[in-house]
Amino acid sequence: MPSVSLSLKPLVCASLLALTLAACSTAPAAPSLDPVPPPARRPDAKTQLEYGNPPPPPPGRY
C-alpha cells in the first residue's frame, strides 16, 4: 500500500504546480472596439403609425 501513495505524490505535486502556473498567467487582451457604429434600424409599422414617418437621414459626411 505505501507504493500507491509514493506514486501519487509526484502526480499531486505536478498538478499543484500546473494550477499555480495557470492562476498566475496573464489574462487575454480585450478585443479592440469597432469604431464603426451599427447601421440604424428602420422603424417598424407600429412606430410609424404612432410617431409618423421619421425625418430623412442626414447627408453623408464626405
QUIPE-V958222 format. One record per residue. N is the residue number from 1. RES is the residue in three letters. D_LAST is the distance of its C-alpha to the last C-alpha in Angstrom with 2 decimals. Layout:
n = {N,N}
res = {RES,RES}
d_last = {D_LAST,D_LAST}
This chain:
n = {1,2,3,4,5,6,7,8,9,10,11,12,13,14,15,16,17,18,19,20,21,22,23,24,25,26,27,28,29,30,31,32,33,34,35,36,37,38,39,40,41,42,43,44,45,46,47,48,49,50,51,52,53,54,55,56,57,58,59,60,61,62}
res = {MET,PRO,SER,VAL,SER,LEU,SER,LEU,LYS,PRO,LEU,VAL,CYS,ALA,SER,LEU,LEU,ALA,LEU,THR,LEU,ALA,ALA,CYS,SER,THR,ALA,PRO,ALA,ALA,PRO,SER,LEU,ASP,PRO,VAL,PRO,PRO,PRO,ALA,ARG,ARG,PRO,ASP,ALA,LYS,THR,GLN,LEU,GLU,TYR,GLY,ASN,PRO,PRO,PRO,PRO,PRO,PRO,GLY,ARG,TYR}
d_last = {80.88,79.98,78.38,75.75,74.67,74.61,72.28,69.88,69.60,67.37,65.18,64.78,64.07,61.45,59.79,59.73,58.30,55.53,54.68,54.69,52.31,49.98,49.97,49.12,46.26,42.74,40.31,37.46,34.10,31.72,28.75,25.45,23.11,20.19,17.03,15.23,16.64,18.37,17.07,18.39,21.77,22.66,25.44,28.81,31.31,33.28,30.36,29.38,33.05,33.36,30.20,29.08,25.86,22.84,20.25,17.26,14.31,11.65,8.64,5.58,3.79,0.00}
